[in-house]
Amino acid sequence: MMKARILIGMIGLSLLGVGLDPVWSAPAVRTGFAERDISPEIGMERPGGYGKGYHQKFHDACKARAVVFDDGSDVVAMVGLDALFIREPQVIEIRRRISEKTGIAPGAVLIGASHSHSSGPTGMVLPGEFDHADALVQDLAYEQSSAADPKYLEIMVNGIVEAVTEAFETRADLRIGFGRGEEGSAVFNRRWRMKNGLSFTHPRNGNPDMVEPAGPIDPEVGVIGAWNEAGELVGCVVNFACHATTSPAGISANYPWAIEKVIRGSFGDKVTVVFLNGASGDVTQVDNASPVVQPTGEASALLVGGRVGAEAVKVMLGMSTSLTTEAEVAAKTEVLKIPRRKPSAERIAKSRELVSEKPTEAQAINDWIWAKEIVMLQALIEAEPIRDVEVQAIQVGPAVFVTNPAEYFCEFGLQQKAGSPFPFTWPVSLANGCVGYVPTSEALGPNGGGYETRLTSYSNLVPEAGDQIQDAGIALVKSMIPGEVPKAKPAPEFKGGWQYGDVPPELK
């Protein structure tokens, strides 16, 4: 279908002291933003580990932040979710409700979890997920593992649906800009090559056996900003790759809280900041090579989020002369069928024997946890030996967001950027579902290793999964036609220099 097209209009920002263009052209794209508070209650489970933990205090609100782009022919919605992850059943229900309320196609809705380890109980285990298993496995899953709260899941689902619906209903003739910055000083690859030939996760400061990082980081800060006719920033989308494990004390959006804090401090308290985490499966704020003590908790969140937020502000300040009301939007998806890795029968038998009693000694507890995970994994394989893995591409003009439902290693995201024809390509991890860690085939090879490669009920896809997801994302992106990057108006024709300044030195 032919897309609606209009003339591109340019404005300056009132916050920069630049006058507004007196002509407000009819837009080709309408944009809307909205958010909802989805904070869990004190006492609810705190996700992020292989056992149970509980929230005891409140730090800042967890939110569902939504943006909708409508080009007159197609509509897409993107949600930045302050959550450890979101599971597929909730994604299906959310998309169904959104489609009923707005008409947005289910495959055109992107829900990206920030991976906040200080958020609400969305898992690890869903209600009823292990009802098919025997009594031992059910106890391990429901009573001994981190579990989703049915009450909270409905809070989250309702919040996302309401945010997207409001964003859709309030979409307006906003002028949008695209840009990128760089923040490489606050994040680090947490896997290190060791002298023994393997790669370990978090070998810790001062470890004499560390050789070099086993993977890259992605310092790019991707930004879309949207301004109204008065020159006020209404909302923005920020993409950056880092685990959300800074964890201020209490319920928190984690470092995205500080990104919002900095952006709102610059542009106003009503700005909606849609944060979408990049390929950050092996990237965190922890510098294992640091010779000095590093900040933790709130200070760490402010360091990472503050730097990323400040970079986003810089990028948006530079958009003032290159804003547009024209941007084609599109969405494509593909569902891959990827098998799980299977533990050996011997390992399953030994694991069942080990978990028959709960140990007390620290090392025994550690061994017990991983045995528990093998027993639970076997139950999942019996019910679902092959996983549905959704890959999605959402286009907004010259930018494309390419998703995966994984804690996806950074190398994959960089490869997707390199293989994309778009001026801006931004991977989004833990989007539209969760299949756990997806390491590179090298990390799962004879010289790999580390925490992310452990076989658990959470992370268990075959070694080829990462490449399959990567290639499917690149193929989707290549099937789209990139929009042009908005350009500023050319400088006026030269009509003579500035008379105040075209003089030789005056010494007398």
C-alpha positions in Angstrom: 0.0 0.0 0.0 1.3 3.5 -0.9 2.4 5.4 2.2 1.2 8.9 2.9 3.9 11.4 2.2 4.4 15.1 3.2 7.0 17.8 3.0 9.6 17.6 5.7 9.5 20.6 8.0 12.3 21.7 10.3 12.1 23.5 13.6 14.5 24.7 16.2 14.0 23.9 19.9 12.7 26.6 22.2 15.1 25.3 24.9 18.0 26.2 22.6 16.6 29.7 22.0 15.9 29.0 18.3 12.6 30.3 16.8 10.0 27.8 15.6 9.2 27.3 12.0 5.8 29.2 11.5 4.5 26.5 9.1 3.3 23.3 10.7 3.1 20.8 7.8 0.6 17.9 7.8 2.6 15.0 9.1 3.3 11.6 7.5 3.9 10.0 10.9 2.0 10.5 14.2 3.7 9.6 17.4 2.4 9.0 20.9 3.9 8.2 24.3 2.6 7.0 27.6 3.7 5.1 30.7 2.2 3.2 33.6 3.5 2.4 37.1 3.9 -1.4 37.4 5.8 -1.5 40.7 5.5 -4.7 42.7 4.3 -4.7 46.3 6.7 -5.0 49.3 6.9 -8.7 50.2 6.5 -9.9 46.6 9.3 -12.0 45.2 12.4 -10.4 43.8 13.5 -12.2 40.6 16.9 -12.7 39.2 18.3 -15.7 40.9 17.8 -19.5 41.1 16.3 -19.3 44.5 13.7 -17.1 46.3 14.2 -13.6 47.4 11.7 -10.9 48.5 11.4 -7.2 48.2 11.7 -5.4 51.5 11.8 -1.7 50.5 11.0 0.7 47.7 13.5 2.9 45.8 11.8 4.0 42.6 8.9 3.0 40.4 9.1 0.2 37.8 7.2 1.3 34.7 5.9 0.2 31.3 6.8 3.0 28.9 5.3 2.9 25.4 5.7 4.7 22.1 3.4 4.3 19.0 4.4 5.4 15.5 1.6 5.6 12.9 2.5 6.5 9.3 -1.1 6.5 8.0 -0.8 3.0 6.7 1.0 0.9 9.3 1.2 1.3 13.1 3.9 -0.1 15.4 4.2 0.0 19.2 7.3 -0.4 21.3 7.3 -0.9 25.1 10.3 -0.5 27.4 9.5 -2.7 30.4 11.2 -2.4 33.7 11.3 -6.2 34.3 13.8 -9.0 34.5 12.0 -10.5 31.5 8.6 -11.2 30.1 7.4 -14.7 29.1 5.6 -15.7 26.0 2.1 -16.4 27.5 2.0 -12.8 28.8 3.2 -11.4 25.4 0.5 -13.3 23.6 -2.2 -11.9 26.0 -0.9 -8.4 25.9 -0.8 -8.3 22.1 -4.3 -9.8 21.9 -5.7 -7.0 24.2 -3.8 -4.3 22.4 -5.1 -5.4 19.1 -8.7 -5.5 20.4 -8.4 -1.9 21.7 -6.3 -0.3 19.0 -6.2 -2.5 15.9 -2.4 -2.7 16.0 -1.3 -6.0 14.6 0.1 -8.4 17.2 3.4 -8.8 15.3 3.8 -5.0 15.3 4.0 -4.8 19.1 7.6 -5.0 20.6 7.9 -5.6 24.3 11.5 -5.3 25.5 12.4 -6.1 29.1 15.2 -4.1 30.6 16.4 -7.1 32.7 16.1 -5.2 35.9 17.1 -7.4 38.8 15.2 -5.2 41.2 11.8 -5.4 39.5 8.6 -7.4 39.9 8.1 -11.2 39.9 7.6 -12.2 36.3 9.4 -15.6 36.7 11.6 -17.6 36.6 8.7 -20.2 36.9 5.2 -19.4 35.6 2.1 -20.5 37.4 1.2 -24.0 36.3 4.3 -24.4 34.2 5.3 -27.7 35.9 1.9 -29.1 36.7 2.7 -32.0 34.3 5.7 -33.1 36.3 5.9 -35.3 39.4 5.7 -34.1 43.0 9.5 -33.7 43.5 9.8 -31.5 40.4 6.8 -29.4 41.3 8.3 -28.7 44.7 11.6 -27.7 43.2 9.9 -25.4 40.7 7.2 -23.7 42.8 8.6 -23.8 46.4 12.4 -23.8 45.8 12.8 -21.5 42.7 12.0 -17.9 41.9 8.4 -17.9 40.8 6.1 -15.4 39.1 3.2 -13.9 41.1 -0.2 -14.2 39.3 -1.3 -11.0 40.9 1.7 -9.2 39.6 1.5 -10.6 36.2 -1.9 -9.1 35.8 -0.6 -5.7 37.0 2.1 -5.9 34.4 -0.2 -7.0 31.6 -2.8 -4.3 32.4 -0.1 -1.6 32.7 1.4 -2.4 29.3 -2.0 -2.6 27.6 -3.0 0.7 29.1 0.3 2.4 28.2 0.1 1.3 24.6 -3.6 2.2 24.3 -3.0 5.7 25.7 0.0 6.2 23.4 -2.1 5.2 20.4 -5.0 7.4 21.4 -2.8 10.5 22.0 -0.6 10.2 19.0 0.0 13.6 17.5 2.0 15.5 14.9 5.3 15.3 16.6 8.7 16.0 14.9 11.2 13.2 15.3 14.9 13.0 15.1 17.4 10.1 15.0 20.9 10.0 16.3 23.6 8.0 18.1 26.2 8.7 20.8 28.9 6.7 22.5 29.4 5.7 26.1 32.1 3.1 26.6 33.5 4.0 30.0 30.8 2.6 32.3 30.3 -1.0 30.9 32.5 -4.0 30.5 32.4 -7.5 29.2 32.2 -9.7 32.2 33.7 -12.8 30.7 37.5 -13.2 30.7 39.9 -15.5 28.9 42.0 -17.3 31.6 45.5 -18.8 31.6 44.0 -22.3 31.7 42.5 -21.8 28.2 38.9 -21.4 29.4 36.7 -18.3 29.8 35.3 -17.4 33.2 32.5 -15.0 34.2 33.5 -12.4 36.8 36.9 -13.8 37.7 37.1 -10.9 40.2 39.5 -8.1 40.7 43.2 -8.9 41.1 42.9 -12.5 39.7 46.4 -13.2 38.4 45.0 -15.7 35.9 43.1 -13.2 33.8 44.4 -12.7 30.3 41.9 -10.5 28.4 38.2 -9.9 28.0 36.5 -12.8 26.2 34.1 -10.6 24.3 33.3 -7.0 23.3 31.0 -4.3 24.5 28.8 -2.1 22.4 29.2 1.6 23.4 26.5 3.0 21.0 23.7 5.0 22.6 20.9 4.9 20.0 18.2 7.7 20.3 15.0 8.7 18.7 13.6 12.0 20.1 10.1 13.5 19.5 9.1 17.1 20.0 5.7 18.9 19.8 4.9 22.1 18.0 6.0 24.2 21.0 9.5 22.7 20.8 9.0 20.5 23.9 10.5 17.0 24.1 7.5 14.7 24.6 9.3 11.4 24.6 12.3 9.5 23.4 13.6 6.0 22.7 17.0 5.0 24.1 18.9 1.8 23.2 22.0 0.7 25.1 23.6 -2.7 25.9 24.2 -3.4 29.6 22.8 -5.8 32.2 20.5 -4.0 34.6 22.2 -5.4 37.6 23.3 -2.2 39.4 20.3 -2.8 41.7 19.6 0.2 44.1 18.4 -1.0 47.5 14.7 -1.9 47.0 12.2 -2.1 44.2 13.7 -0.2 41.3 13.8 0.2 37.5 17.6 -0.2 38.0 19.9 2.1 36.0 17.1 3.0 33.5 15.8 5.1 36.5 18.9 7.2 36.3 18.6 7.5 32.5 15.1 8.9 33.0 16.3 11.1 35.8 19.0 12.8 33.7 16.8 13.2 30.6 13.9 14.7 32.6 16.4 16.9 34.4 17.3 18.4 31.0 14.0 18.4 29.2 11.2 18.4 31.8 9.5 15.9 34.2 6.8 14.9 31.6 9.2 13.3 29.1 8.5 9.6 28.6 11.8 7.6 28.2 11.3 4.3 26.5 14.5 2.3 27.3 15.3 -0.8 25.2 18.2 -2.9 26.2 20.7 -4.0 23.5 22.6 -7.3 23.2 23.9 -7.3 26.8 24.1 -11.0 27.7 27.8 -10.8 28.6 28.0 -7.1 29.4 27.6 -5.4 32.8 28.8 -2.4 34.9 31.4 -4.5 36.7 35.0 -3.9 35.8 36.8 -7.1 36.8 40.1 -5.4 36.0 39.6 -2.4 38.1 42.4 -1.7 40.6 40.1 0.3 42.9 36.8 -0.3 44.7 33.8 0.3 42.4 30.5 1.9 43.3 27.5 -0.4 44.0 23.7 0.0 44.4 22.3 3.5 43.8 25.8 5.0 43.1 26.4 2.4 40.4 22.9 3.0 38.9 23.6 6.7 38.8 27.0 6.1 37.2 25.8 3.9 34.4 22.3 5.5 33.8 23.7 9.0 34.4 26.3 8.6 31.7 24.0 6.9 29.2 21.3 9.5 29.9 23.8 12.4 29.5 24.9 11.0 26.2 21.3 10.7 25.1 20.7 14.3 26.0 23.8 15.4 24.0 22.5 13.4 21.0 19.0 15.0 21.2 20.4 18.5 21.6 22.1 17.9 18.3 18.9 17.0 16.5 17.4 20.5 16.6 18.1 21.3 13.0 17.2 17.9 11.5 13.8 17.0 12.7 11.2 15.4 10.4 7.5 14.5 10.3 8.1 11.8 7.7 9.0 8.3 8.6 7.8 5.0 7.2 7.0 2.4 9.8 6.9 -1.4 9.3 7.1 -4.6 11.2 8.1 -8.2 10.3 8.5 -11.3 12.4 9.7 -14.9 12.1 9.4 -17.7 14.6 12.3 -20.1 14.7 12.1 -23.7 16.0 15.2 -24.3 18.1 15.9 -27.5 20.2 17.0 -27.5 23.8 20.3 -29.0 24.9 19.7 -32.3 26.7 21.5 -33.4 29.8 22.7 -37.0 29.9 20.6 -39.7 31.5 23.4 -40.2 34.1 23.4 -36.6 35.0 19.6 -36.5 35.4 19.7 -39.6 37.7 22.5 -38.1 39.9 20.7 -34.7 40.0 17.5 -36.3 41.2 19.4 -38.2 43.9 21.1 -35.0 45.0 18.0 -32.9 45.3 16.0 -35.5 47.3 17.2 -33.7 50.4 18.0 -30.0 51.0 21.7 -29.6 52.1 23.0 -27.0 54.6 26.7 -26.6 53.8 27.5 -23.8 51.4 29.2 -25.8 48.7 26.6 -28.5 48.9 23.8 -25.9 48.5 25.6 -24.6 45.4 25.8 -28.1 43.9 22.1 -28.7 44.9 21.0 -25.6 43.0 22.5 -26.8 39.7 21.1 -30.3 40.2 17.7 -28.7 40.8 18.0 -26.9 37.5 18.9 -30.1 35.6 15.9 -31.9 37.1 13.6 -29.0 36.1 15.1 -28.8 32.7 14.3 -32.5 32.0 10.7 -31.8 32.9 10.6 -28.9 30.4 12.2 -31.0 27.7 9.5 -33.7 28.2 6.8 -31.0 27.7 8.6 -28.8 25.1 11.8 -30.2 23.5 11.8 -27.5 20.9 11.4 -23.8 21.6 9.5 -21.2 19.6 11.9 -18.3 19.3 10.5 -15.1 17.8 12.7 -12.7 15.9 11.2 -9.3 15.0 12.2 -6.2 13.1 10.5 -2.9 13.7 11.3 0.0 11.3 10.9 3.7 12.1 12.3 5.6 9.1 16.0 5.2 8.9 16.1 3.1 12.2 15.4 -0.5 12.7 15.0 -2.4 16.0 15.9 -6.1 15.6 14.8 -8.3 18.5 15.7 -11.5 20.2 14.1 -13.1 23.3 17.4 -13.9 25.0 20.2 -12.6 27.2 22.0 -12.3 23.9 25.8 -12.0 23.7 27.1 -8.6 22.6 29.0 -10.1 19.6 25.7 -11.0 18.0 24.3 -7.5 18.2 27.5 -6.1 16.7 27.2 -8.6 13.8 23.6 -7.6 13.2 24.6 -4.0 13.0 27.4 -4.8 10.6 25.0 -6.8 8.4 22.2 -4.2 8.3 21.7 -1.7 5.4 19.9 0.7 7.8 21.7 3.9 9.0 20.6 3.0 12.6 20.3 -0.6 13.7 19.5 -1.3 17.3 19.2 -4.8 18.7 16.7 -5.4 21.5 17.3 -8.3 23.8 14.8 -10.1 26.1 12.0 -8.9 23.7 8.7 -10.7 23.3 9.7 -13.7 25.4 12.6 -15.3 27.2 14.8 -18.2 26.3 17.6 -17.4 28.8 21.2 -16.9 27.9 22.2 -17.4 24.3 26.1 -17.5 24.1 28.2 -17.6 21.0 29.2 -21.0 19.7 32.8 -20.2 20.8 31.6 -19.6 24.4 30.0 -23.1 24.3 33.1 -24.6 22.7 36.2 -26.2 24.2 37.8 -22.9 25.1 34.6 -21.3 26.3 32.8 -21.6 29.6 31.5 -19.2 32.3 28.2 -18.7 34.1 26.2 -18.1 31.0 27.0 -21.4 29.5 25.6 -23.5 32.5 22.9 -25.8 31.5 19.7 -24.9 33.4 16.0 -24.7 33.1 16.5 -21.1 32.2 19.3 -21.3 29.6 19.4 -24.4 27.4 19.2 -23.8 23.7 21.6 -25.6 21.4 24.9 -23.9 20.6 23.8 -23.0 17.1 20.9 -20.9 18.4 22.7 -17.6 18.6 23.8 -17.7 14.9 20.3 -18.8 13.8 18.8 -15.8 15.7 21.4 -13.5 14.3 21.0 -14.5 10.7 17.2 -14.4 10.9 17.3 -10.9 12.3 19.6 -9.7 9.5 17.4 -11.3 6.9 14.3 -9.5 8.2 16.2 -6.2 8.3 17.5 -6.7 4.7 13.9 -7.3 3.5 13.0 -3.8 4.5 13.8 -0.5 2.7 15.6 2.0 5.0 14.3 5.5 5.2 16.5 8.5 4.7 18.2 10.2 7.7 16.7 13.6 8.1 19.1 16.4 7.1 19.3 20.0 8.3 18.6 22.8 5.9 21.7 23.8 3.8 23.5 26.9 4.9 22.4 30.1 3.1 24.2 31.2 0.0 27.4 33.2 0.7 26.7 36.9 0.4 29.8 38.3 2.0 31.6 37.9 5.3 30.9 39.3 8.7 32.2 42.9 8.6 32.9 43.0 12.3 35.4 40.2 11.8 37.0 40.7 8.3 39.8 43.0 9.5 43.6 42.6 10.0 45.1 42.8 13.5 44.9 46.3 15.0 48.1 47.0 17.0 47.7 50.8 17.4 
